[in-house]
Amino acid sequence: MNLFDYFRPSSTAEAVAAASEPGAAYLAAGTNLLDLMKTGAKRPGRLVDITRLPGLDRIEQMPDGAIRIGAMVRNADLARDKDFAAAYPAVAEALLSGASAQLRNAATVGGNLMQHTRCAYFQDPASACNRRAPGTGCDAIGGENRTHAVLGWSDACIATHPSDFSVPLVALDAMVEIEGLDGPREVALDDFHRLPGETPERETVLAPGELVTALRLPAESRAFSANQRYLKLRERTSFAFALVSAMAALDIEDGTIRAARLALGGVAAKPWRARAAEALLVGQSPGIAIFEEAARAALADAMPSGQNAFKIELARRTASRVLLLAAAGAPERMPALPASTFGTTPGALSYV
């Protein structure tokens, strides 16, 4: 690990000023950053510790019905908040399907958005990686790439974003609150993460020094509370990252879908909002035929980036299945295996 300066600011303004210097990085729980520093994949010259900044660890109900989640709220605390889990069961399910219990107790919601890809070539300093070292190439192309992107990838990068949490947030129109040298601003989470294009090193829209301070779910997203689910396919159910995941949310009245949300994870460098599929569902009656049609629309532009053609069909099946689960209704209790195919089957939810 390289030598670095350590700074603990007492205010958000101090933190932003310190992190705006070249080579600086924010430190929250460090569950991703510290691992990358140990391997040499990340070599910040300064760590700005934001763990004690005031006001970033609150879950707040806003006057307009929105919910605001501070960036330093722990994943486990948010998932276990009864009011939050009742309003956003799929978000809680996604959080509880990620990592291990120990990591969920430490990891923060802001850090979850900011985590880096788990592509092995990104994490290995001896490998060529345009995301880690621009202009060096991409060893994942032509390498071991069965877990890599099938949507939105480029010749410069085929990595995927690993977040479970971000997938339902994108579907529910979450906003990201940001503080920078020029003051506060906000951006839709759907626009927060960037596709690689020719500049894969630019993973988000954040400018140097900008700090994610909170997430906000709009009041309108509560309309989906009764019919939403998250489903995650992985090679080890206990803690692995998703090969493919999906979140579906439906607003159903008198047997007709009034509004729909569908997003995919594990398929691109950002959580993937399937808007064409959503449009197909509006005005339809819930059923396997329309859900399969929507799933095909969600993956219409998918292309393999190597050894991962199987992920396209896997994602289609995951999308149609999670729509079936959402139509059946959010479970009254959290499944024993959150988001797992072993814990739930279409039309027959299992409870603990």
C-alpha positions as CSV (number, residue, x, y, z in Angstrom):
1,M,0.0,0.0,0.0
2,N,1.3,3.4,-0.9
3,L,1.9,6.2,1.6
4,F,-1.0,8.7,1.9
5,D,-2.2,11.7,3.9
6,Y,-5.2,11.3,6.2
7,F,-7.6,14.1,6.9
8,R,-10.8,14.1,9.0
9,P,-12.9,17.2,8.1
10,S,-15.5,18.7,10.5
11,S,-17.9,19.9,7.8
12,T,-19.0,19.0,4.4
13,A,-17.4,22.2,3.0
14,E,-14.1,21.2,4.5
15,A,-14.4,17.7,3.1
16,V,-15.2,18.9,-0.4
17,A,-12.2,21.4,-0.4
18,A,-9.8,18.7,0.8
19,A,-11.1,16.1,-1.7
20,S,-10.8,18.5,-4.6
21,E,-7.0,18.2,-4.6
22,P,-5.6,15.8,-7.2
23,G,-5.1,12.3,-5.9
24,A,-7.7,12.6,-3.1
25,A,-10.4,10.0,-2.3
26,Y,-13.3,9.9,0.2
27,L,-13.2,7.3,2.9
28,A,-16.5,6.0,4.4
29,A,-16.6,2.4,5.5
30,G,-13.8,1.5,3.1
31,T,-15.2,-1.9,2.3
32,N,-14.2,-1.6,-1.4
33,L,-11.6,1.2,-1.4
34,L,-9.3,-0.3,1.2
35,D,-9.2,-3.7,-0.6
36,L,-8.2,-1.9,-3.8
37,M,-5.5,0.1,-2.0
38,K,-4.1,-3.1,-0.6
39,T,-3.7,-4.6,-4.1
40,G,-2.4,-1.4,-5.6
41,A,-5.4,-1.0,-7.9
42,K,-6.2,2.3,-6.2
43,R,-3.4,4.6,-4.9
44,P,-4.9,7.8,-3.5
45,G,-2.4,10.3,-2.1
46,R,-5.0,11.6,0.5
47,L,-7.9,10.0,2.3
48,V,-10.7,12.3,3.4
49,D,-12.6,10.6,6.2
50,I,-16.3,11.5,6.1
51,T,-17.5,9.0,8.7
52,R,-18.0,11.7,11.4
53,L,-19.6,14.5,9.3
54,P,-22.8,15.6,10.9
55,G,-26.2,14.9,9.4
56,L,-25.2,12.2,6.8
57,D,-26.6,9.2,8.8
58,R,-30.3,10.0,8.9
59,I,-33.3,8.5,7.3
60,E,-35.9,11.3,7.0
61,Q,-39.5,11.5,5.9
62,M,-39.9,14.8,3.9
63,P,-42.9,17.0,4.0
64,D,-43.8,16.2,0.4
65,G,-43.9,12.4,1.1
66,A,-40.4,11.7,-0.2
67,I,-37.8,9.8,1.8
68,R,-34.3,11.1,2.2
69,I,-31.5,8.7,3.0
70,G,-28.2,10.2,4.2
71,A,-25.1,8.8,2.4
72,M,-23.6,7.5,5.7
73,V,-26.7,5.4,6.6
74,R,-25.5,1.8,6.9
75,N,-26.9,-0.8,4.5
76,A,-28.2,-3.0,7.3
77,D,-29.8,-0.2,9.2
78,L,-31.8,0.9,6.1
79,A,-32.9,-2.6,5.2
80,R,-34.1,-3.2,8.8
81,D,-35.9,0.1,9.1
82,K,-39.6,-1.1,9.4
83,D,-41.1,2.0,7.8
84,F,-38.7,2.0,4.9
85,A,-39.0,-1.7,4.3
86,A,-42.8,-1.5,4.2
87,A,-42.7,1.3,1.6
88,Y,-39.8,-0.1,-0.4
89,P,-39.7,-3.9,0.1
90,A,-37.6,-4.6,-3.0
91,V,-35.0,-2.1,-2.0
92,A,-34.7,-3.8,1.4
93,E,-34.6,-7.2,-0.3
94,A,-31.8,-6.0,-2.6
95,L,-29.8,-4.6,0.3
96,L,-30.1,-7.9,2.3
97,S,-29.0,-9.9,-0.7
98,G,-25.7,-8.1,-1.0
99,A,-22.4,-9.1,0.5
100,S,-22.3,-10.7,4.0
101,A,-24.0,-9.6,7.2
102,Q,-20.7,-8.2,8.5
103,L,-20.2,-6.1,5.4
104,R,-23.8,-4.8,5.4
105,N,-23.3,-3.7,9.0
106,A,-20.3,-1.5,7.9
107,A,-21.1,-0.5,4.3
108,T,-22.9,2.8,3.6
109,V,-25.5,3.6,1.0
110,G,-23.4,6.3,-0.5
111,G,-20.4,4.0,-0.8
112,N,-22.7,1.4,-2.4
113,L,-23.3,3.7,-5.3
114,M,-19.6,4.6,-5.6
115,Q,-18.2,1.1,-5.5
116,H,-16.0,0.0,-8.3
117,T,-16.4,-2.9,-10.7
118,R,-15.3,-6.4,-9.5
119,C,-13.8,-7.1,-12.9
120,A,-10.6,-9.1,-12.1
121,Y,-8.6,-7.1,-14.6
122,F,-9.5,-3.8,-13.0
123,Q,-8.5,-5.2,-9.6
124,D,-5.1,-6.5,-10.9
125,P,-2.5,-3.7,-11.4
126,A,-0.5,-6.1,-13.7
127,S,-3.4,-6.3,-16.2
128,A,-4.3,-3.8,-18.9
129,C,-7.5,-1.8,-17.9
130,N,-8.7,1.4,-19.4
131,R,-10.9,2.0,-16.4
132,R,-8.0,1.9,-14.0
133,A,-5.2,3.2,-16.3
134,P,-6.7,5.0,-19.4
135,G,-5.1,4.1,-22.7
136,T,-3.6,0.8,-21.6
137,G,-6.3,-1.4,-23.2
138,C,-8.8,-4.0,-21.8
139,D,-7.6,-7.5,-21.0
140,A,-11.1,-8.5,-20.3
141,I,-11.8,-8.4,-24.0
142,G,-10.5,-11.7,-25.1
143,G,-9.9,-12.8,-21.5
144,E,-12.0,-14.4,-18.9
145,N,-15.2,-12.5,-19.4
146,R,-18.3,-14.7,-18.7
147,T,-19.5,-12.3,-16.1
148,H,-19.1,-9.1,-18.1
149,A,-21.5,-6.7,-19.8
150,V,-24.1,-7.5,-22.5
151,L,-25.6,-4.0,-22.7
152,G,-23.9,-0.6,-23.1
153,W,-20.4,-1.9,-23.4
154,S,-17.7,-0.5,-25.7
155,D,-14.4,-1.6,-27.2
156,A,-12.7,0.3,-24.3
157,C,-14.4,-1.5,-21.4
158,I,-16.9,-4.4,-20.8
159,A,-17.1,-4.2,-17.0
160,T,-20.3,-4.3,-15.0
161,H,-21.4,-2.3,-12.0
162,P,-21.8,-4.6,-9.0
163,S,-24.4,-2.8,-6.9
164,D,-27.7,-4.6,-5.9
165,F,-29.0,-1.5,-4.1
166,S,-28.8,0.8,-7.1
167,V,-31.0,-1.4,-9.3
168,P,-34.3,-0.8,-7.5
169,L,-33.3,2.8,-6.8
170,V,-33.0,3.4,-10.5
171,A,-36.4,1.8,-11.2
172,L,-38.0,4.0,-8.5
173,D,-36.6,7.3,-9.9
174,A,-34.2,8.0,-7.1
175,M,-32.3,11.3,-7.0
176,V,-28.7,11.8,-5.8
177,E,-27.9,14.8,-3.7
178,I,-24.4,16.1,-4.3
179,E,-22.2,18.8,-2.7
180,G,-19.3,20.4,-4.5
181,L,-17.2,23.5,-4.7
182,D,-19.9,25.2,-6.6
183,G,-22.6,24.3,-4.0
184,P,-25.3,21.6,-4.0
185,R,-26.9,20.0,-7.0
186,E,-28.9,16.8,-7.7
187,V,-29.0,14.3,-10.5
188,A,-31.2,11.4,-11.3
189,L,-29.6,8.1,-10.3
190,D,-30.3,6.8,-13.8
191,D,-27.9,9.5,-15.1
192,F,-25.4,9.3,-12.2
193,H,-23.3,6.3,-13.5
194,R,-21.8,6.6,-17.0
195,L,-21.5,4.0,-19.7
196,P,-17.9,3.4,-20.7
197,G,-17.7,4.8,-24.3
198,E,-14.2,6.0,-24.9
199,T,-13.7,7.2,-21.3
200,P,-14.4,4.3,-19.0
201,E,-12.3,5.9,-16.2
202,R,-15.1,8.4,-15.8
203,E,-17.5,6.1,-13.9
204,T,-19.9,8.8,-12.7
205,V,-20.9,12.4,-13.4
206,L,-19.2,13.6,-10.3
207,A,-16.7,16.4,-10.7
208,P,-13.4,16.3,-8.6
209,G,-14.2,16.7,-5.0
210,E,-17.9,16.4,-5.3
211,L,-19.5,14.4,-2.5
212,V,-22.7,12.3,-2.5
213,T,-24.6,13.5,0.6
214,A,-28.0,11.8,0.3
215,L,-30.4,9.8,-1.9
216,R,-34.0,10.7,-2.2
217,L,-36.9,8.6,-3.3
218,P,-39.9,10.7,-4.5
219,A,-43.3,10.3,-3.0
220,E,-44.7,8.9,-6.2
221,S,-42.6,5.8,-5.9
222,R,-44.7,4.7,-2.9
223,A,-47.4,3.8,-5.4
224,F,-45.5,0.6,-6.1
225,S,-45.1,-0.6,-2.6
226,A,-47.6,-3.5,-2.8
227,N,-46.2,-5.0,-6.0
228,Q,-42.4,-5.0,-6.2
229,R,-39.7,-7.6,-6.0
230,Y,-35.9,-8.0,-6.5
231,L,-34.4,-11.2,-7.9
232,K,-30.7,-12.0,-8.1
233,L,-29.0,-14.9,-9.8
234,R,-25.5,-15.6,-8.5
235,E,-23.0,-18.4,-8.3
236,R,-23.0,-18.4,-4.5
237,T,-26.2,-17.4,-2.9
238,S,-24.7,-16.5,0.5
239,F,-22.7,-13.4,-0.6
240,A,-21.7,-13.4,-4.3
241,F,-22.2,-10.5,-6.8
242,A,-25.0,-10.9,-9.3
243,L,-24.5,-12.6,-12.6
244,V,-27.8,-11.0,-13.4
245,S,-30.4,-9.3,-11.2
246,A,-33.7,-7.6,-11.8
247,M,-36.2,-5.4,-10.0
248,A,-39.9,-5.0,-11.0
249,A,-42.5,-2.8,-9.6
250,L,-46.1,-2.6,-10.8
251,D,-49.0,-0.3,-10.0
252,I,-52.1,-2.5,-10.5
253,E,-55.7,-1.4,-10.3
254,D,-58.8,-3.5,-11.2
255,G,-56.6,-6.1,-12.9
256,T,-54.8,-3.5,-15.1
257,I,-51.2,-2.3,-14.9
258,R,-51.4,1.5,-14.6
259,A,-47.6,2.0,-14.3
260,A,-44.5,-0.3,-14.4
261,R,-40.9,-0.2,-13.5
262,L,-38.2,-2.6,-14.6
263,A,-34.4,-2.4,-14.1
264,L,-31.6,-4.9,-14.5
265,G,-28.3,-5.4,-12.7
266,G,-25.1,-7.3,-13.6
267,V,-25.6,-6.6,-17.3
268,A,-23.9,-3.2,-17.9
269,A,-21.6,-0.6,-16.4
270,K,-24.6,1.0,-14.7
271,P,-27.9,-0.2,-13.4
272,W,-30.0,-0.6,-16.5
273,R,-33.5,0.9,-16.7
274,A,-35.7,-1.0,-19.2
275,R,-38.0,1.8,-20.3
276,A,-39.2,0.1,-23.5
277,A,-40.3,-2.8,-21.5
278,E,-42.1,-0.6,-19.0
279,A,-44.1,1.1,-21.8
280,L,-45.2,-2.3,-23.1
281,L,-46.7,-3.2,-19.8
282,V,-48.9,-0.1,-19.2
283,G,-52.6,-0.9,-19.8
284,Q,-52.1,-4.6,-19.9
285,S,-53.4,-7.3,-17.6
286,P,-50.6,-9.1,-15.6
287,G,-49.7,-12.4,-17.1
288,I,-46.8,-14.6,-18.3
289,A,-47.2,-13.7,-22.0
290,I,-47.0,-9.9,-21.6
291,F,-44.2,-10.3,-19.1
292,E,-42.1,-12.5,-21.5
293,E,-42.7,-9.9,-24.2
294,A,-41.5,-7.1,-21.9
295,A,-38.4,-9.2,-21.0
296,R,-37.6,-9.6,-24.6
297,A,-37.9,-5.8,-25.1
298,A,-35.6,-5.2,-22.1
299,L,-32.8,-7.2,-23.8
300,A,-33.5,-6.3,-27.4
301,D,-30.2,-4.4,-27.7
302,A,-28.1,-6.9,-25.8
303,M,-24.9,-8.3,-27.4
304,P,-22.3,-10.7,-25.9
305,S,-18.9,-9.2,-25.1
306,G,-17.1,-12.5,-25.1
307,Q,-18.0,-15.7,-23.3
308,N,-21.2,-14.4,-21.8
309,A,-23.9,-15.0,-24.5
310,F,-25.8,-17.1,-21.9
311,K,-26.3,-13.9,-19.8
312,I,-28.8,-12.5,-22.4
313,E,-31.2,-15.4,-22.0
314,L,-30.6,-15.6,-18.3
315,A,-31.5,-11.9,-18.0
316,R,-34.7,-12.4,-20.1
317,R,-35.8,-15.2,-17.8
318,T,-34.9,-13.2,-14.7
319,A,-36.9,-10.2,-15.9
320,S,-40.0,-12.2,-16.7
321,R,-39.8,-14.1,-13.4
322,V,-39.4,-10.9,-11.3
323,L,-42.4,-9.4,-13.1
324,L,-44.4,-12.5,-12.1
325,L,-43.2,-12.2,-8.5
326,A,-44.1,-8.5,-8.4
327,A,-47.6,-9.2,-9.8
328,A,-48.1,-11.8,-7.0
329,G,-47.3,-9.1,-4.4
330,A,-44.6,-8.1,-2.1
331,P,-44.2,-10.7,0.7
332,E,-45.6,-9.9,4.1
333,R,-42.2,-10.9,5.6
334,M,-38.7,-10.8,4.2
335,P,-37.9,-14.2,2.5
336,A,-35.3,-16.3,4.4
337,L,-33.1,-16.0,1.3
338,P,-33.7,-12.4,0.1
339,A,-33.8,-12.1,-3.7
340,S,-32.8,-15.7,-4.2
341,T,-34.4,-18.0,-6.8
342,F,-34.3,-20.7,-4.1
343,G,-36.4,-18.6,-1.7
344,T,-39.2,-17.7,-4.1
345,T,-41.1,-19.2,-7.0
346,P,-43.6,-17.5,-9.3
347,G,-47.1,-17.3,-7.8
348,A,-46.0,-19.0,-4.6
349,L,-44.2,-16.7,-2.3
350,S,-42.3,-18.2,0.7
351,Y,-42.3,-16.6,4.1
352,V,-40.3,-17.0,7.2
